[in-house]
């Protein structure tokens, strides 16, 4: 039973008189009614006796329990973050687009190292048949001579391997970008789910407090009618209920926004139903002392860093290829000649390009070298940034866990003691109703802080996993 329910049960038990026994004659029962307390008589005038108030309290507490049981049985999408992640991995169009791009990049590796297509050249010589009695023609067998040349360019000096390796680096970069997309999407889903959990938890807590305040208002009205407390107590309870209802409006709006945000991340209609979140992920056994180990994992697994390293590898291969372009490629050809319907002679040809434009090549080489430097600097900067974010998120995660422990072990028990003390003092008329409400607020605030610390730990955990590129 929650602190608020305990508070209500204690307040009802201490503030209202016990009902008389039901045994005995009608005369004795009538005598007991004549000797009843003014508060009990006032309760009867307000049409709710002690038994009805107790029944209302029981229905409040049990109603919350039944609601929780019904929600716990709801296994539709949204009850836990793992189902949301699985759905997003299978259905996300953004992730599918990145997969297709990665596959397209992988298909370019093979063609990058292939030989260029051969070239066929056909030369028709003496098409006017000069010196012959035949008329002009464009048929190979009816001209003076037809020459066929088949040519093939042969890149030398390892250029084909460098092109293939550069394309492979581009494919690796595309695959890493796909992982970056998934990591960022998963982080947004984890973050949105945690915020959704917080909104639902705050809404449940606020509704529980609102039901309690309704009971307290009835008690305050009965005590005021009996002349035991001032009218301000009942008015204060009504003001508190109004404040709770105003807060519920914002919390319900926050829930709707969280559901719309999650549906958007899942590529679903914004109004599609989502189950209430039931649980948060368990905490991994990591502390700030694991910073070095996690940093090594981040260097090895972070998809953003892997994409930058692949870009660096591709830039280095392109630089090496640019340097190899100083050397010429070879063009080989075979040229048979046809006279009439017979091949009468064969020719063999070789061709090389002459690299005379050295200034243009040197500029290309400087460009390639600059691209390598830029890629290296970018990867180093990203590495430092990620490790700094990892250290900060790890520290915040540890702080959230310690905050949760302090609230559970000290703040909530201390708030309970304060409430019990205020309850006893209110019973004896030593404190007013406002002091009692303030003690209740401290417990509510403690529970809200406990929920906030748990959600903050989930947010920091999502950041850590984003940096690591994998779940802890």
DRENDO-1510 file (C-alpha; in Angstrom, 1 decimal, always signed):
<recs>
REC; n; res; u; v; w
REC; 1; UNK; +0.0; +0.0; +0.0 .
REC; 2; UNK; +1.3; +3.5; -0.9 .
REC; 3; UNK; +2.3; +6.1; +1.6 .
REC; 4; UNK; -0.8; +8.1; +0.7 .
REC; 5; UNK; -3.1; +5.2; +1.3 .
REC; 6; UNK; -1.5; +4.6; +4.7 .
REC; 7; UNK; -1.9; +8.2; +5.5 .
REC; 8; UNK; -5.6; +8.1; +4.6 .
REC; 9; UNK; -6.3; +5.0; +6.6 .
REC; 10; UNK; -4.6; +6.4; +9.7 .
REC; 11; UNK; -6.4; +9.7; +9.4 .
REC; 12; UNK; -9.8; +8.0; +9.1 .
REC; 13; UNK; -9.0; +5.6; +12.0 .
REC; 14; UNK; -7.9; +8.4; +14.3 .
REC; 15; UNK; -10.3; +11.2; +13.3 .
REC; 16; UNK; -13.6; +9.4; +13.3 .
REC; 17; UNK; -15.3; +7.5; +16.1 .
REC; 18; UNK; -15.8; +3.8; +16.0 .
REC; 19; UNK; -19.3; +2.6; +15.1 .
REC; 20; UNK; -21.3; +1.1; +17.9 .
REC; 21; UNK; -21.8; -2.7; +18.1 .
REC; 22; UNK; -24.8; -4.0; +16.3 .
REC; 23; UNK; -25.9; -6.5; +19.0 .
REC; 24; UNK; -28.5; -5.6; +21.6 .
REC; 25; UNK; -32.1; -4.5; +21.8 .
REC; 26; UNK; -33.7; -1.7; +19.9 .
REC; 27; UNK; -33.9; +0.3; +23.0 .
REC; 28; UNK; -30.1; +0.0; +23.7 .
REC; 29; UNK; -29.4; +0.9; +20.1 .
REC; 30; UNK; -31.6; +4.0; +20.5 .
REC; 31; UNK; -29.7; +4.9; +23.7 .
REC; 32; UNK; -26.4; +4.6; +21.9 .
REC; 33; UNK; -27.7; +6.8; +19.1 .
REC; 34; UNK; -28.7; +9.4; +21.7 .
REC; 35; UNK; -25.3; +9.2; +23.3 .
REC; 36; UNK; -23.4; +9.3; +20.0 .
REC; 37; UNK; -20.7; +11.9; +19.4 .
REC; 38; UNK; -21.5; +15.2; +17.7 .
REC; 39; UNK; -19.2; +14.2; +14.9 .
REC; 40; UNK; -21.1; +10.9; +14.3 .
REC; 41; UNK; -24.4; +12.8; +14.2 .
REC; 42; UNK; -22.9; +15.3; +11.8 .
REC; 43; UNK; -21.8; +12.5; +9.5 .
REC; 44; UNK; -25.4; +11.2; +9.5 .
REC; 45; UNK; -26.7; +14.7; +8.6 .
REC; 46; UNK; -24.2; +14.8; +5.7 .
REC; 47; UNK; -25.6; +11.4; +4.5 .
REC; 48; UNK; -22.3; +9.6; +4.9 .
REC; 49; UNK; -21.5; +7.7; +8.0 .
REC; 50; UNK; -18.2; +6.4; +9.3 .
REC; 51; UNK; -18.8; +3.1; +7.5 .
REC; 52; UNK; -19.4; +4.9; +4.2 .
REC; 53; UNK; -16.2; +6.9; +4.6 .
REC; 54; UNK; -14.2; +3.8; +5.3 .
REC; 55; UNK; -15.9; +2.1; +2.3 .
REC; 56; UNK; -14.9; +5.1; +0.2 .
REC; 57; UNK; -11.3; +4.8; +1.4 .
REC; 58; UNK; -11.2; +1.1; +0.7 .
REC; 59; UNK; -12.7; +1.6; -2.8 .
REC; 60; UNK; -10.1; +4.3; -3.4 .
REC; 61; UNK; -7.2; +2.1; -2.5 .
REC; 62; UNK; -8.6; -1.1; -4.1 .
REC; 63; UNK; -9.6; +0.9; -7.2 .
REC; 64; UNK; -6.0; +2.0; -7.7 .
REC; 65; UNK; -4.8; -1.6; -7.2 .
REC; 66; UNK; -7.4; -3.0; -9.7 .
REC; 67; UNK; -6.4; -0.4; -12.2 .
REC; 68; UNK; -2.8; -1.3; -11.8 .
REC; 69; UNK; -3.7; -5.0; -12.3 .
REC; 70; UNK; -5.6; -4.3; -15.4 .
REC; 71; UNK; -2.8; -2.3; -16.9 .
REC; 72; UNK; -0.3; -4.9; -15.9 .
REC; 73; UNK; -2.3; -7.5; -17.9 .
REC; 74; UNK; -2.2; -5.3; -21.0 .
REC; 75; UNK; +0.6; -6.7; -23.2 .
REC; 76; UNK; +0.0; -4.5; -26.3 .
REC; 77; UNK; +2.7; -2.4; -27.8 .
REC; 78; UNK; +4.1; +0.3; -25.5 .
REC; 79; UNK; +4.2; -1.7; -22.2 .
REC; 80; UNK; +7.9; -2.1; -22.4 .
REC; 81; UNK; +10.8; -0.5; -24.4 .
REC; 82; UNK; +12.1; -3.8; -25.8 .
REC; 83; UNK; +8.9; -4.3; -27.9 .
REC; 84; UNK; +9.1; -0.8; -29.1 .
REC; 85; UNK; +12.7; -1.3; -30.2 .
REC; 86; UNK; +11.9; -4.5; -32.0 .
REC; 87; UNK; +9.0; -2.9; -33.8 .
REC; 88; UNK; +11.1; +0.1; -34.9 .
REC; 89; UNK; +13.9; -2.1; -36.2 .
REC; 90; UNK; +11.5; -4.0; -38.3 .
REC; 91; UNK; +9.3; -1.2; -39.5 .
REC; 92; UNK; +11.3; +2.1; -39.6 .
REC; 93; UNK; +11.4; +3.5; -43.1 .
REC; 94; UNK; +14.3; +5.7; -42.2 .
REC; 95; UNK; +16.3; +2.7; -41.1 .
REC; 96; UNK; +15.3; +0.7; -44.2 .
REC; 97; UNK; +16.4; +3.6; -46.4 .
REC; 98; UNK; +19.9; +3.6; -44.8 .
REC; 99; UNK; +20.1; -0.2; -45.2 .
REC; 100; UNK; +19.3; +0.1; -48.9 .
REC; 101; UNK; +22.0; +2.8; -49.3 .
REC; 102; UNK; +24.5; +0.5; -47.5 .
REC; 103; UNK; +23.6; -2.3; -49.8 .
REC; 104; UNK; +24.0; -0.1; -52.8 .
REC; 105; UNK; +27.4; +1.0; -51.6 .
REC; 106; UNK; +28.4; -2.7; -51.1 .
REC; 107; UNK; +27.4; -3.5; -54.7 .
REC; 108; UNK; +29.8; -0.9; -56.0 .
REC; 109; UNK; +32.9; -2.7; -54.6 .
REC; 110; UNK; +33.1; -5.3; -57.3 .
REC; 111; UNK; +32.7; -3.0; -60.3 .
REC; 112; UNK; +35.2; -0.6; -58.8 .
REC; 113; UNK; +38.1; -3.0; -59.4 .
REC; 114; UNK; +36.8; -4.4; -62.7 .
REC; 115; UNK; +38.5; -3.8; -66.0 .
REC; 116; UNK; +36.9; -1.2; -68.3 .
REC; 117; UNK; +34.7; -2.4; -71.1 .
REC; 118; UNK; +36.7; -3.3; -74.2 .
REC; 119; UNK; +36.2; -1.1; -77.3 .
REC; 120; UNK; +35.5; -2.4; -80.8 .
REC; 121; UNK; +36.4; -0.2; -83.8 .
REC; 122; UNK; +35.3; -1.0; -87.4 .
REC; 123; UNK; +37.0; +0.9; -90.2 .
REC; 124; UNK; +35.7; +0.6; -93.8 .
REC; 125; UNK; +38.4; +1.6; -96.3 .
REC; 126; UNK; +37.9; +2.4; -100.0 .
REC; 127; UNK; +34.1; +2.4; -99.7 .
REC; 128; UNK; +33.9; +3.8; -103.2 .
REC; 129; UNK; +35.8; +0.8; -104.6 .
REC; 130; UNK; +38.3; +3.0; -106.4 .
REC; 131; UNK; +40.2; +0.9; -109.0 .
REC; 132; UNK; +37.5; -1.8; -109.0 .
REC; 133; UNK; +34.4; -2.2; -111.2 .
REC; 134; UNK; +32.1; -2.6; -108.2 .
REC; 135; UNK; +29.8; +0.3; -107.1 .
REC; 136; UNK; +30.3; +2.1; -103.7 .
REC; 137; UNK; +29.1; +0.0; -100.7 .
REC; 138; UNK; +29.0; +0.0; -96.9 .
REC; 139; UNK; +29.1; -3.8; -96.6 .
REC; 140; UNK; +32.4; -5.0; -95.1 .
REC; 141; UNK; +32.8; -7.7; -97.8 .
REC; 142; UNK; +32.1; -5.3; -100.7 .
REC; 143; UNK; +34.6; -2.5; -99.9 .
REC; 144; UNK; +38.3; -2.3; -100.6 .
REC; 145; UNK; +39.3; -3.3; -97.0 .
REC; 146; UNK; +37.7; -3.6; -93.6 .
REC; 147; UNK; +39.8; -3.2; -90.4 .
REC; 148; UNK; +38.5; -4.4; -87.1 .
REC; 149; UNK; +40.2; -3.2; -83.9 .
REC; 150; UNK; +39.5; -4.6; -80.4 .
REC; 151; UNK; +41.0; -2.5; -77.6 .
REC; 152; UNK; +41.3; -3.1; -73.9 .
REC; 153; UNK; +42.6; -0.6; -71.3 .
REC; 154; UNK; +44.8; -2.2; -68.6 .
REC; 155; UNK; +45.2; -0.1; -65.5 .
REC; 156; UNK; +48.6; -0.9; -64.0 .
REC; 157; UNK; +50.5; -0.2; -60.8 .
REC; 158; UNK; +47.8; -1.6; -58.5 .
REC; 159; UNK; +45.2; +1.0; -59.4 .
REC; 160; UNK; +42.4; -1.5; -59.7 .
REC; 161; UNK; +43.1; -2.8; -56.1 .
REC; 162; UNK; +43.1; +0.8; -54.8 .
REC; 163; UNK; +39.8; +1.6; -56.4 .
REC; 164; UNK; +38.3; -1.6; -55.0 .
REC; 165; UNK; +39.7; -0.8; -51.5 .
REC; 166; UNK; +38.4; +2.8; -51.7 .
REC; 167; UNK; +34.9; +1.5; -52.7 .
REC; 168; UNK; +35.1; -1.0; -49.8 .
REC; 169; UNK; +35.8; +1.8; -47.4 .
REC; 170; UNK; +32.8; +3.7; -48.8 .
REC; 171; UNK; +30.6; +0.6; -48.2 .
REC; 172; UNK; +31.9; +0.3; -44.7 .
REC; 173; UNK; +31.1; +3.9; -44.1 .
REC; 174; UNK; +27.6; +3.5; -45.5 .
REC; 175; UNK; +27.0; +0.4; -43.2 .
REC; 176; UNK; +28.3; +2.5; -40.2 .
REC; 177; UNK; +25.9; +5.3; -41.1 .
REC; 178; UNK; +23.1; +2.8; -41.1 .
REC; 179; UNK; +24.1; +1.8; -37.6 .
REC; 180; UNK; +24.3; +5.4; -36.6 .
REC; 181; UNK; +20.7; +5.9; -37.8 .
REC; 182; UNK; +19.6; +2.9; -35.7 .
REC; 183; UNK; +21.5; +4.0; -32.6 .
REC; 184; UNK; +20.1; +7.5; -32.8 .
REC; 185; UNK; +16.6; +6.1; -33.4 .
REC; 186; UNK; +16.9; +3.6; -30.5 .
REC; 187; UNK; +18.1; +6.4; -28.2 .
REC; 188; UNK; +15.1; +8.6; -29.1 .
REC; 189; UNK; +12.8; +5.7; -28.5 .
REC; 190; UNK; +14.4; +4.9; -25.1 .
REC; 191; UNK; +14.3; +8.6; -24.1 .
REC; 192; UNK; +10.7; +9.1; -25.2 .
REC; 193; UNK; +9.6; +5.9; -23.5 .
REC; 194; UNK; +11.2; +7.0; -20.2 .
REC; 195; UNK; +9.5; +10.4; -20.5 .
REC; 196; UNK; +6.2; +8.6; -21.2 .
REC; 197; UNK; +6.8; +6.4; -18.1 .
REC; 198; UNK; +7.3; +9.6; -16.0 .
REC; 199; UNK; +4.2; +11.2; -17.3 .
REC; 200; UNK; +2.0; +8.2; -16.7 .
REC; 201; UNK; +3.6; +7.7; -13.2 .
REC; 202; UNK; +3.0; +11.3; -12.3 .
REC; 203; UNK; -0.6; +11.1; -13.5 .
REC; 204; UNK; -1.3; +8.0; -11.4 .
REC; 205; UNK; +0.2; +9.5; -8.4 .
REC; 206; UNK; -1.8; +12.7; -8.9 .
REC; 207; UNK; -5.1; +10.8; -9.3 .
REC; 208; UNK; -4.3; +8.9; -6.1 .
REC; 209; UNK; -3.7; +12.2; -4.2 .
REC; 210; UNK; -6.9; +13.6; -5.7 .
REC; 211; UNK; -9.0; +10.7; -4.4 .
REC; 212; UNK; -7.4; +11.1; -1.0 .
REC; 213; UNK; -8.1; +14.9; -0.9 .
REC; 214; UNK; -11.7; +14.1; -1.7 .
REC; 215; UNK; -11.9; +11.9; +1.4 .
REC; 216; UNK; -10.1; +14.6; +3.5 .
REC; 217; UNK; -12.6; +17.2; +2.3 .
REC; 218; UNK; -15.5; +15.1; +3.6 .
REC; 219; UNK; -13.7; +14.5; +6.9 .
REC; 220; UNK; -13.0; +18.2; +7.2 .
REC; 221; UNK; -16.6; +19.1; +6.5 .
REC; 222; UNK; -17.8; +16.6; +9.1 .
REC; 223; UNK; -15.3; +18.0; +11.7 .
REC; 224; UNK; -16.3; +21.6; +10.9 .
REC; 225; UNK; -20.0; +20.7; +11.2 .
REC; 226; UNK; -19.2; +19.2; +14.6 .
REC; 227; UNK; -17.3; +22.4; +15.6 .
REC; 228; UNK; -14.0; +20.7; +15.9 .
REC; 229; UNK; -12.1; +22.5; +13.2 .
REC; 230; UNK; -12.5; +25.8; +11.3 .
REC; 231; UNK; -14.2; +26.0; +7.9 .
REC; 232; UNK; -10.8; +26.8; +6.4 .
REC; 233; UNK; -9.9; +23.1; +6.6 .
REC; 234; UNK; -12.6; +22.1; +4.1 .
REC; 235; UNK; -11.9; +25.1; +1.9 .
REC; 236; UNK; -8.2; +24.2; +1.8 .
REC; 237; UNK; -9.0; +20.6; +0.8 .
REC; 238; UNK; -11.1; +21.9; -2.0 .
REC; 239; UNK; -8.4; +24.3; -3.2 .
REC; 240; UNK; -5.9; +21.4; -3.1 .
REC; 241; UNK; -8.3; +19.3; -5.3 .
REC; 242; UNK; -8.6; +22.1; -7.8 .
REC; 243; UNK; -4.8; +22.4; -8.0 .
REC; 244; UNK; -4.5; +18.7; -8.6 .
REC; 245; UNK; -7.1; +18.8; -11.4 .
REC; 246; UNK; -5.2; +21.6; -13.0 .
REC; 247; UNK; -2.0; +19.6; -12.8 .
REC; 248; UNK; -3.8; +16.6; -14.3 .
REC; 249; UNK; -4.6; +18.6; -17.4 .
REC; 250; UNK; -0.9; +19.2; -18.0 .
REC; 251; UNK; +0.0; +15.6; -17.2 .
REC; 252; UNK; -2.7; +14.2; -19.6 .
REC; 253; UNK; -1.4; +16.6; -22.3 .
REC; 254; UNK; +2.1; +15.4; -21.7 .
REC; 255; UNK; +1.0; +11.8; -22.0 .
REC; 256; UNK; -0.7; +12.5; -25.4 .
REC; 257; UNK; +2.5; +14.3; -26.6 .
REC; 258; UNK; +4.6; +11.4; -25.5 .
REC; 259; UNK; +2.4; +8.8; -27.3 .
REC; 260; UNK; +2.4; +10.9; -30.4 .
REC; 261; UNK; +6.2; +11.2; -30.3 .
REC; 262; UNK; +6.6; +7.5; -29.8 .
REC; 263; UNK; +4.2; +6.7; -32.7 .
REC; 264; UNK; +6.1; +9.1; -34.9 .
REC; 265; UNK; +9.4; +7.3; -34.1 .
REC; 266; UNK; +7.7; +4.0; -34.8 .
REC; 267; UNK; +6.3; +5.2; -38.2 .
REC; 268; UNK; +2.8; +4.8; -36.9 .
REC; 269; UNK; -0.2; +7.1; -36.9 .
REC; 270; UNK; +0.1; +9.7; -34.2 .
REC; 271; UNK; -3.3; +8.7; -32.8 .
REC; 272; UNK; -2.5; +5.0; -32.8 .
REC; 273; UNK; -3.1; +3.4; -29.3 .
REC; 274; UNK; -0.2; +2.6; -27.0 .
REC; 275; UNK; -0.3; +0.7; -23.8 .
REC; 276; UNK; +0.7; +2.4; -20.6 .
REC; 277; UNK; +4.4; +1.7; -19.8 .
REC; 278; UNK; +4.7; -0.9; -17.1 .
REC; 279; UNK; +8.4; -1.1; -16.3 .
REC; 280; UNK; +11.8; +0.5; -16.8 .
REC; 281; UNK; +14.9; -1.5; -17.9 .
REC; 282; UNK; +17.0; -2.9; -15.1 .
REC; 283; UNK; +20.2; -1.0; -14.2 .
REC; 284; UNK; +23.5; -2.4; -15.5 .
REC; 285; UNK; +26.3; -2.9; -13.1 .
REC; 286; UNK; +28.5; +0.1; -14.2 .
REC; 287; UNK; +30.0; +2.9; -12.2 .
REC; 288; UNK; +32.3; +5.8; -12.8 .
REC; 289; UNK; +35.2; +3.4; -12.1 .
REC; 290; UNK; +34.4; +1.6; -15.4 .
REC; 291; UNK; +35.1; +4.8; -17.4 .
REC; 292; UNK; +38.3; +3.4; -19.0 .
REC; 293; UNK; +36.7; +0.1; -20.0 .
REC; 294; UNK; +33.7; +1.8; -21.5 .
REC; 295; UNK; +35.9; +4.3; -23.4 .
REC; 296; UNK; +37.7; +1.4; -25.1 .
REC; 297; UNK; +34.4; -0.2; -26.0 .
REC; 298; UNK; +33.3; +3.2; -27.4 .
REC; 299; UNK; +36.4; +3.4; -29.6 .
REC; 300; UNK; +35.9; -0.1; -30.9 .
REC; 301; UNK; +32.1; +0.0; -31.4 .
REC; 302; UNK; +30.7; +3.5; -31.8 .
REC; 303; UNK; +29.2; +3.7; -35.2 .
REC; 304; UNK; +29.8; +7.4; -35.7 .
REC; 305; UNK; +33.5; +6.8; -35.0 .
REC; 306; UNK; +33.6; +3.8; -37.2 .
REC; 307; UNK; +32.0; +5.8; -40.0 .
REC; 308; UNK; +34.7; +8.5; -39.6 .
REC; 309; UNK; +37.5; +5.9; -39.6 .
REC; 310; UNK; +36.1; +4.4; -42.8 .
REC; 311; UNK; +36.0; +7.8; -44.3 .
REC; 312; UNK; +39.7; +8.2; -43.3 .
REC; 313; UNK; +40.5; +4.8; -44.9 .
REC; 314; UNK; +38.8; +5.8; -48.1 .
REC; 315; UNK; +40.6; +9.1; -48.2 .
REC; 316; UNK; +43.9; +7.4; -47.8 .
REC; 317; UNK; +43.1; +5.0; -50.6 .
REC; 318; UNK; +42.0; +7.8; -52.9 .
REC; 319; UNK; +45.3; +9.7; -52.1 .
REC; 320; UNK; +47.3; +6.6; -53.0 .
REC; 321; UNK; +45.3; +6.2; -56.2 .
REC; 322; UNK; +46.0; +9.8; -57.1 .
REC; 323; UNK; +49.7; +9.3; -56.6 .
REC; 324; UNK; +49.6; +6.2; -58.8 .
REC; 325; UNK; +48.0; +8.3; -61.6 .
REC; 326; UNK; +51.4; +9.7; -62.2 .
REC; 327; UNK; +52.1; +6.5; -64.1 .
REC; 328; UNK; +50.4; +5.8; -67.4 .
REC; 329; UNK; +47.9; +3.1; -68.2 .
REC; 330; UNK; +48.3; +0.6; -71.0 .
REC; 331; UNK; +45.9; +0.2; -73.9 .
REC; 332; UNK; +46.2; -3.1; -75.9 .
REC; 333; UNK; +44.5; -3.8; -79.2 .
REC; 334; UNK; +44.2; -6.5; -81.9 .
REC; 335; UNK; +43.4; -5.4; -85.4 .
REC; 336; UNK; +42.5; -8.0; -88.1 .
REC; 337; UNK; +42.0; -6.7; -91.7 .
REC; 338; UNK; +39.3; -8.1; -94.0 .
REC; 339; UNK; +39.5; -8.1; -97.8 .
REC; 340; UNK; +36.4; -9.5; -99.4 .
REC; 341; UNK; +35.3; -12.3; -97.2 .
REC; 342; UNK; +38.7; -13.3; -95.9 .
REC; 343; UNK; +40.9; -12.0; -93.1 .
REC; 344; UNK; +44.2; -11.3; -94.8 .
REC; 345; UNK; +46.4; -9.8; -92.1 .
REC; 346; UNK; +46.6; -9.2; -88.4 .
REC; 347; UNK; +47.8; -6.2; -86.4 .
REC; 348; UNK; +48.7; -5.6; -82.8 .
REC; 349; UNK; +48.8; -2.2; -81.1 .
REC; 350; UNK; +49.8; -0.7; -77.8 .
REC; 351; UNK; +48.9; +2.7; -76.5 .
REC; 352; UNK; +49.9; +4.7; -73.3 .
REC; 353; UNK; +48.8; +8.1; -72.1 .
REC; 354; UNK; +51.6; +10.6; -71.5 .
REC; 355; UNK; +51.3; +12.3; -68.1 .
REC; 356; UNK; +52.4; +15.8; -69.2 .
REC; 357; UNK; +49.9; +17.8; -67.1 .
REC; 358; UNK; +52.0; +17.6; -63.9 .
REC; 359; UNK; +50.7; +20.8; -62.4 .
REC; 360; UNK; +47.1; +19.5; -62.5 .
REC; 361; UNK; +48.2; +16.2; -61.0 .
REC; 362; UNK; +50.1; +17.9; -58.2 .
REC; 363; UNK; +47.0; +19.9; -57.4 .
REC; 364; UNK; +44.9; +16.7; -57.3 .
REC; 365; UNK; +47.5; +15.1; -55.0 .
REC; 366; UNK; +47.5; +18.1; -52.6 .
REC; 367; UNK; +43.7; +17.9; -52.6 .
REC; 368; UNK; +43.8; +14.2; -51.7 .
REC; 369; UNK; +46.3; +14.8; -49.0 .
REC; 370; UNK; +44.2; +17.6; -47.5 .
REC; 371; UNK; +41.1; +15.3; -47.5 .
REC; 372; UNK; +43.1; +12.7; -45.6 .
REC; 373; UNK; +44.1; +15.3; -43.0 .
REC; 374; UNK; +40.6; +16.6; -42.7 .
REC; 375; UNK; +39.2; +13.0; -42.2 .
REC; 376; UNK; +41.9; +12.3; -39.6 .
REC; 377; UNK; +41.2; +15.5; -37.7 .
REC; 378; UNK; +37.4; +14.9; -37.8 .
REC; 379; UNK; +37.8; +11.4; -36.4 .
REC; 380; UNK; +40.1; +12.6; -33.6 .
REC; 381; UNK; +37.7; +15.4; -32.7 .
REC; 382; UNK; +34.7; +13.0; -32.7 .
REC; 383; UNK; +36.6; +10.6; -30.5 .
REC; 384; UNK; +37.4; +13.3; -27.9 .
REC; 385; UNK; +33.8; +14.5; -28.0 .
REC; 386; UNK; +32.3; +11.1; -27.5 .
REC; 387; UNK; +34.6; +10.2; -24.6 .
REC; 388; UNK; +33.8; +13.5; -22.9 .
REC; 389; UNK; +30.0; +12.8; -23.4 .
REC; 390; UNK; +30.6; +9.3; -22.1 .
REC; 391; UNK; +32.3; +10.5; -18.9 .
REC; 392; UNK; +29.5; +13.1; -18.3 .
REC; 393; UNK; +26.7; +10.6; -18.9 .
REC; 394; UNK; +28.3; +8.0; -16.7 .
REC; 395; UNK; +28.7; +10.5; -13.9 .
REC; 396; UNK; +25.1; +11.6; -14.3 .
REC; 397; UNK; +23.9; +8.0; -14.3 .
REC; 398; UNK; +25.8; +7.3; -11.1 .
REC; 399; UNK; +24.4; +10.4; -9.5 .
REC; 400; UNK; +20.8; +9.4; -10.5 .
REC; 401; UNK; +21.3; +6.0; -8.9 .
REC; 402; UNK; +22.7; +7.5; -5.7 .
REC; 403; UNK; +19.8; +9.9; -5.6 .
REC; 404; UNK; +17.3; +7.1; -5.9 .
REC; 405; UNK; +19.0; +5.2; -3.1 .
REC; 406; UNK; +18.9; +8.3; -0.8 .
REC; 407; UNK; +15.3; +8.9; -1.5 .
REC; 408; UNK; +14.3; +5.3; -0.8 .
REC; 409; UNK; +16.4; +4.9; +2.3 .
REC; 410; UNK; +16.1; +8.3; +3.9 .
REC; 411; UNK; +13.8; +10.9; +2.4 .
REC; 412; UNK; +10.6; +8.7; +2.1 .
REC; 413; UNK; +11.0; +7.2; +5.6 .
REC; 414; UNK; +11.6; +10.6; +7.1 .
REC; 415; UNK; +8.6; +12.0; +5.3 .
REC; 416; UNK; +6.5; +9.2; +6.7 .
REC; 417; UNK; +7.6; +10.0; +10.2 .
REC; 418; UNK; +6.8; +13.7; +9.6 .
REC; 419; UNK; +3.3; +12.7; +8.4 .
REC; 420; UNK; +2.7; +10.5; +11.4 .
REC; 421; UNK; +3.8; +13.3; +13.8 .
REC; 422; UNK; +1.6; +15.8; +12.0 .
REC; 423; UNK; -1.4; +13.4; +12.1 .
REC; 424; UNK; -1.0; +12.9; +15.9 .
REC; 425; UNK; -0.7; +16.6; +16.4 .
REC; 426; UNK; -3.8; +17.3; +14.2 .
REC; 427; UNK; -5.8; +14.8; +16.2 .
REC; 428; UNK; -4.9; +16.6; +19.4 .
REC; 429; UNK; -5.6; +20.1; +17.9 .
REC; 430; UNK; -1.9; +21.2; +18.1 .
REC; 431; UNK; -1.5; +21.8; +14.3 .
REC; 432; UNK; -3.8; +23.0; +11.7 .
REC; 433; UNK; -5.0; +21.3; +8.5 .
REC; 434; UNK; -2.4; +23.1; +6.4 .
REC; 435; UNK; +0.4; +21.5; +8.4 .
REC; 436; UNK; -1.1; +18.1; +7.7 .
REC; 437; UNK; -1.4; +18.8; +4.0 .
REC; 438; UNK; +2.2; +20.0; +3.9 .
REC; 439; UNK; +3.4; +16.7; +5.5 .
REC; 440; UNK; +1.4; +14.9; +2.8 .
REC; 441; UNK; +3.0; +17.0; +0.1 .
REC; 442; UNK; +6.4; +16.0; +1.3 .
REC; 443; UNK; +5.6; +12.4; +0.7 .
REC; 444; UNK; +4.2; +13.1; -2.7 .
REC; 445; UNK; +7.2; +15.2; -3.5 .
REC; 446; UNK; +9.5; +12.4; -2.4 .
REC; 447; UNK; +7.7; +9.9; -4.6 .
REC; 448; UNK; +7.9; +12.3; -7.5 .
REC; 449; UNK; +11.6; +12.7; -6.9 .
REC; 450; UNK; +12.0; +9.0; -6.8 .
REC; 451; UNK; +10.3; +8.7; -10.2 .
REC; 452; UNK; +12.3; +11.5; -11.6 .
REC; 453; UNK; +15.6; +10.0; -10.5 .
REC; 454; UNK; +14.7; +6.6; -12.0 .
REC; 455; UNK; +13.8; +8.3; -15.3 .
REC; 456; UNK; +16.9; +10.4; -15.3 .
REC; 457; UNK; +19.0; +7.2; -14.9 .
REC; 458; UNK; +17.2; +5.7; -17.9 .
REC; 459; UNK; +18.0; +8.9; -20.0 .
REC; 460; UNK; +21.6; +8.7; -19.0 .
REC; 461; UNK; +21.7; +5.0; -19.7 .
REC; 462; UNK; +20.3; +5.7; -23.2 .
REC; 463; UNK; +23.1; +8.2; -23.8 .
REC; 464; UNK; +25.8; +5.8; -22.6 .
REC; 465; UNK; +24.5; +3.1; -24.9 .
REC; 466; UNK; +24.3; +5.5; -27.8 .
REC; 467; UNK; +28.0; +6.3; -27.3 .
REC; 468; UNK; +29.0; +2.7; -26.9 .
REC; 469; UNK; +27.0; +1.6; -30.0 .
REC; 470; UNK; +25.5; -1.3; -28.1 .
REC; 471; UNK; +23.4; -2.1; -25.0 .
REC; 472; UNK; +25.0; -2.7; -21.7 .
</recs>
